[in-house]
Amino acid sequence: MDDTITAISTALGVGAISIIRVSGNEAISIVNSITKTKKIENSLSHTIHYDHIIDGEKVIDEVLISVMRTPKTFTREDVVEINAHGGIATTNRILELLLHSGCRLAEPGEFTKRAFLNGRIDLTQAEGVIDLINSKTEKARTLAINQVNGKVSNLIRGLRQEIIEILANIEVNIDYPEYEDIEEITNKHILDKISNIESKIRTILKESENSKLIKEGISTSIIGRPNVGKSSLLNKLIGEDKAIVTEIEGTTRDIVEGTISIDGIILNIVDTAGIRKTDDIVESIGVKKSLELIDKSDLILYVLNNNEEISKDDLEILSKLEDKNHIIIINKNDLENKLDVSKLNSDYIIKTSAVTDKGIEELKDKIKEIFNLEQIETDDMSYLTNARSIAILKHTLDSVEEVKKGLSNNLPIDMIEINIKEIWNLLGEIIGETYQEELLDQLFSQFCLGK
């Protein structure tokens, strides 16, 4: 990390301001070399300066330059941010000058990667940065900022501290058995402490189940036979005419997507092709996609027509939904009733009418009930949100079980100690105390340029 990197940190396009960020040992001197006054190099840290960016004698732009000297910066390197007038030509021209003057173009996420490698943030906080950028709701923002602020990291550090205290007591008992004033480590003593740690891990994992809903939303598919009102339901839910609605069967041949927010949780809704046997090649592909979505979705909205009798195909598909979160929607309730509700076996049946908007709010309430959306805490959401972290934490439970098994079998304490150390190391992987270079490359490649 001896080189100095630069990138555009704002969205490239027409705007009031664009920011070009520079970080590294030569950041200040390089920026100074392309300014008109040449006074940036002698400026104090955390100051802003009015100047002009020049190329030889030619003025490129009138700018404000923020100078931040190590170590109190995001990357813990010297950082300079050039606030230029927004615009593609001007922004790119300043970037070209910086690259020509000795900077290297930053890789995606490289500023945040340097912040991690220089000890400014840990791996969980780094993951929180990208979650903050991608957050679409207030709950998602709160979840991400708690990671960035280190609340989630503190949970893991607290567990590691408890583990290290157990290990320290074991080492003292092994190395200095003659000391009478030290706490004697017995199998019961270790079991009590490990069981307490296990309980805390399981609590974190259970609470982190909410993070998937907050971060990714609920994947919702609208399924049913042709012309039962699936597209109309999608349009009513998202509040716009996104899906084409006609009386002709097979109008929807591919998936149509939309999103809504319910209690701060995103519903990613997919309107699918009507399920039926067809000789139309394009429509048959859409039907196949519809059936595949049943297994991939968090929630299925299965739509039936109140004006038609339930078919064998309906009953067959409904049988596949018994073990999945689903709601049966009986649509077109403004028409004559021909559907026998007694044949339906479900705890969640909503009657709707796309013509009168009947049942739409009731449907939203049912979704909130199924996923307990009103119970998700908003004040102190210190959840793990990354699949990597959650997988590692689940893996620690395997080591916990090995410790408990060893204690019940009265294995030597030094053998049990190996598994306790494994728990400590795994928890360290979550916050990046130990890591592999390939992991960092993969993680930070998900960031945008300039972050």
N, C-alpha and C positions, 0 to 999 in steps of 0.2 A: 504493500500500500504506500510505496514511496512516491508514486506519481500523483499528479493533481488532476482531478476529474471535474467535468462540467456537464450540465444538461439543462434543458428548458423545464422548469418546474410547473408551469401553468399550461392549460390546454392551448394548443396551437390554433390560432384563428384571430378574428377581429375582436378586439376588446379594449377596455380602458388601459389596462396594465398587463404586462407580461414579466415574468421573473426568470432570470437565468442564474442558476446556482453554481458556485465553484467551491470545491473543498480540497484541501491538501496543503503540503508544506509551502508551495509557491503560489497559493491562491491570491494572496494580497499583492505580491509583486507582479504577477501576470496581469491582474486587473489594472493595477497602477500603470502598467506600460501602455494600455490602450485608452487612458483618460487624458483629457486636455490639460488639467492642472498638475498632474503627477504628484498629488498630495496624499493619496490614499495610503501609501506605504508607511507614512509617519502618523497615521491617525490612531486614536485610542480605540480600545475594544468596545463593541456594542454602541457604535455611533453611526449616524446616517449622514451622507454627504451629497450635496448637489454638484453635478459635474456633467461633462459631455463625453461620450464614447467617440473616439476618432480613429480613422484609418489613414495614417500619414497626416496630411493637412485637411483631410475631408471629415466633416462632422457627420457621424452616423445617426446619433440620437441624443436627446437631452434626458438625463437619467438621475435617479437617486440610488446611491450605493450604500448598502448596509455592510459594515465590517464587524466581524465577530472573531476574536482571537481565541486560540486554544487555551485552556481545556473546556471553557464554558460554552460549548457549541453542541449542536446535535450530533456531529460526527466525532467530537473531541479533537478535531483538526481545525486549522484556520478555515473559516467559511466566509465567503463574500456572496451577497445576493444583489444582482443588478435589476432594479425596477425600471423597466423601459416602457415606452408607449406600446400598447398592444398592437399586433399586426404581424402577419407572417413574414413579410420581407425584412422588416427592421429586426425582429427577434432572431431570425436565421442569420442575418448579417453579423450581429453581435456574437452569436455562437461560433460562426466561422472565424471571426477574429480571435476569439479565445483559443480555439483549436489550433490556429496558425501560430499563436504566441506561446504554445507549450502545454496546453491542457489536452487531456484525453477525454473522448466522449464516454460518459458514465454508462455502465450497463444498467438494465432495469433493476431498481431497488438497491443500487450500489451505495447510495448515501446511507440508507438504513442498515445495510450490511456492515458498513464501516462503523456505524454507531454501535452495533452489536459486538464486532470484533474488538473495538476499543473500550468495551466495558461500559458504554453509556446506557445501554438497555440490554435486557436478556431476551431469549428467544421467544418467550411468550409475549413480551411487550412488542417485539417486532411483528409477530403475527397479528397483534392488536392494531398496529398501524394500518395494515392492508384491510383489516375488517372495518376500520373507521372510514377509510376512503370509500369502501364499497357499501357502507350502511345505507339502507333505504328508508328506515323508520326510526323513530325516537328510541324505541327499545333496543334496536340494533346498535344505534349510536352509543347508548348508555353501556351496553355490553362491551363494546369495543374500547371505550374510553377507560373502563375499569381495568382492562388488560394493559392499555398503554400506561396507566398510572401505577401499575404494579400490584394491584389488589389480588389478582389471580396468582401472580408470582409469590406473593407473601403466603398464600395458602400452602403452596408446595414447599417453600422454604421452612415453614413451620413444621411440616411433616418430616423434612430432612433433619431438622434440629432435634426432634424427638428420637429419630433413628440414631443420630450420632451420640446422643446421651446414653442410649442403650449399649452401643458399641464401646463407648468409653468405660462404662461400668464393667463390661465383660473383660476388657483388656486389663483393668486394674485388678480384678479378681483373679485373672490368670497369672499376671506378672508379680503381684504382691499379695499372695494369699495369707501371709502372716500378719498383715495390718488388721487390727481389731476395730478401727474407727471408720472403715469403709462399709458401704451398704453391700450386704451379701446378695449376690445374684443367684436366684433359684429359678427352676423351670417355671414355677407359678408366677414369679415376678416378671419374667420375660413374656410369658403368655398374656398376662394382664395388659402389659404395655403394647404388645403387638396387636392384641384384639382391639384395643382402643384406637390404634392407628388404622387398622382395617375398617373400623366403623366410620372413621373420618373419610377414608378413601371412598367407601361406598356412598357416603352422603354427597361427596363432591361429584361422583359419577351420576348419581340420581338427579342432582340439580342441574348437571350439565346436559341432561336430555332436553331441557328447555332451550338450550343454546342453539340446537339445530333448527327448532321452530323459529327462533328469533332471527337467526343469521340467514337461513336458507328459505324459510317460509314453508308452507304446506303445499306439497305437490298434489293437485286436485284434478281429477279427470271426470268429465261428463260423458257417461256411457248410456247407450240405449239403442233401440231399433230406429230405423229411419222415420223422420217426420213426427217424432213424439214431442219436439219442442226443445231439443238440446241447445241449438244455436240461439234461440230466443232467450233461454235461461242464461246463457253466457252474456248476452247483450244486456239483460236486466241487471245481472250481478255487477258487471264492470261499468255500467252506466253509459255505454256507447254502442252504436251499431257496427260492431267489428265483424261479426259473422253474418254471412249472407243467409237470409231467411226466405224460403219459398215453400209452396205446397208440393213441389216436385221431390220425390224420394231420391236420395243420393246426391243432394245438392252439395253437402259437405263431403269432400273426397280426401282431404288432408287435414291435419290438426290445425286448429286456430287457437291462439293463446291470448290470454289477458291476465291482469293482476288487479287485486283489490287488497285493502288493508282492513283487518278486523282486530280491534283492540291492539293495534300496533304490530300485528303479525301479518306478513304478506301471504296471500293465497295466490299461488301460481296455477291458474285455471286453464285447462285444455279442453276444447270442444272437439270431439272425435267424430269420425265418419260413422254413420248409422250401421249397426251390426245386422247384416243379412247376407244370404247367399246371393251372389251376383256373378254374371258372366262378363261384366265390365272390368277389364284388367286394372285400370286406374283405381276404380272404386274398391276392388277387391284388395288392393295394396293398403288402402286407407282402413278397411275393415280389419286387416291383419294387425296394423299399427294400434288400432283401438283395443284389440284383445291383449296385445303385449303390454299396454299401459296399465292394465288391471294389476299386474304384479309389481310395477314400478311406482305406483302412486301411493301417497300417504292417505288419501281420501278418495273414495269413489262416490259420485253422485249418479245413481242409476235412475234414469227417467222413464216413466211409463205414461201411456196415454189413457186418461180417464174415460175416453170415448171408445176404447177398444178392449176386447177381452184379453186377459193375460195369455201369452203363448208358451208353448213348451220351451222354446229358445230362451224366453225371459226367465223361466224358472230354472233352467240349466245354468244360466249365467249368474243368477242370484245365489245359487248354491255355492258358486265359487267365491262369493263375497262374504260368506259367513264369518271367516276368520280375519277379515280386513275391516278397517274403519270405513263405513259406508252409510249413506242415507238414501232411502228410496223416495223418489220425488214423483208424485202422481200429478201430472201436468194437465192442462186444458180442463180445469174444473168448471169453466163457464159453459162446457158442453154437456150433453146427456151422459149420465153415468152408466158404463157398461162393464167396468172392471170390478172384479170380486176381491175386495181387500182381505177377506178371510184366508185367501190363498198365500198371502205374504207373511213371511216369518222374519220380522225385524223389529228392533226396539226403536228405530228412527224412521218414521214415515211422515213426510211433509206434503201437504196438498197445495199446489200452486196454480196460478194462471198468469201466463205471460201477457194476456190482454189487460187484466185488471191489477197486475202487480201483487196479487194475493200470495202470501206465503214466503216472500223474499226475505223479510226481516226475521220471520220465524226460522227460516233456513239458516241465516247467519247466527242466530241464537243457538241452534243445534250444533253448529260447528264449534262455537265457543265452548259448549258443554262437553263435547267429545274430547277436545284437546285441552280442557281446563284452562283456557286462555285467561280467564279472570283471576286465576290463582298464581300466574307468573309474576314474581316479584319484580318491581321496577326500581326500588331504592338502592339495593346493594347486590346487583347481579354479578357476583364474582364467580362466573362459570368458566370452565374450560370450553373453548369453542372450536378448536382445531381437531380434526380427526386423528392427526398424528399424536397429539397430547393425550387424547382420550384413550387411544389404543395402548399407549405406553402405560397409562395409569391402570388400565385393565390388566396389563401384563404384570404389574406389581402385585396384584392379588394372587397370581400363581406362586410368586415367591413367598408371599405371606402364608399361603397354604403349606408350602414346603417347611417353613419355620414351625408352624403349628404341628405338622406331622412329625417333624424331628423331635420336638418337645415331648409329644405323646409317646414316642418310641425311646425316649431317654438317650438320644444320640449325644455324643460328646459336644460340649459347648463350642469348641472351635469349629466343628462342622456346621452347627447351627448358625454360627457367626457369618459363614460364607453367604448364606441366603439373606441374612439381614443386610450385609454389605451390598448385595445385589439390589435390594429394595432401594437403598440409598443412591446407588448409581443410576437406577431407572428414573427415579424422581429428578436426578440431576439432568438427565437427557431432556426432560420436559422444558426446563428453563435454560438449557444450553450450557450447563456446566461442563458437559461432555457432548461432543457432536462429531459428525463426519462431514467432510468438505462437500461431498455429493449432496447431502441434505441441505446445506446452506445454498448451494447453487440452485437447487430445485425450488426452494422456498422463496428466495429473493427474486427469482426469474418471474414470479407472478406479479411483482410490483410494476408500476408504470415508470417510464424514464423520468428522472428528476426527483424521485422520492428515495 
